[in-house]
Amino acid sequence: TVNLSDPSCDNPSLHLGDIYNYSKEDHKGNVMHLADVLVAEGELVFWHEEYEVSAKRALIVGESHATLAPLNYLNQIESFHRAVALYAAAMKTKKPRYKYAANKIRKRISKWAHYGNTTIHYYEMFLSAEKLALEKKHNQAKLKYESAIEAVSRLGHLHHLGLFNERYSDFLLR
């Protein structure tokens, strides 16, 4: 195995920092690479719980990934994470632009679930809980959070289970 963080590695393109050091000129014409870099950057900010920074980025980047790579499987998870960050920022800052953008994504994800995408049904439940929490419909939000946590637990998606529990505990503390 290669230690990607080892500076003595003989393949400089494998150094972790080099993966994200790019310019549009270096990858001109490689749309998938640019799309993947957009997702990677967004995920790095999102999973470090920088929700307001992630939400600001979501407003700027918007649907760039889906536009560049419309059939990429990452579009759904990338959209979901943008919506979570937007709802979290809306709760923290009370800025309507975050709520508006989050609701727009939630509605799209709801359509995907309605038209048969069963693997993202829990996305819809969780985003509904976040919307209800933002609207101060506490009893309904509590039930939705618990349903989403139960659904993601059954699927064993531990990264989202942790995220849902964290956001639910933030809701309960508020």
Disulfide bonds with the S-S distance in Angstrom:
none
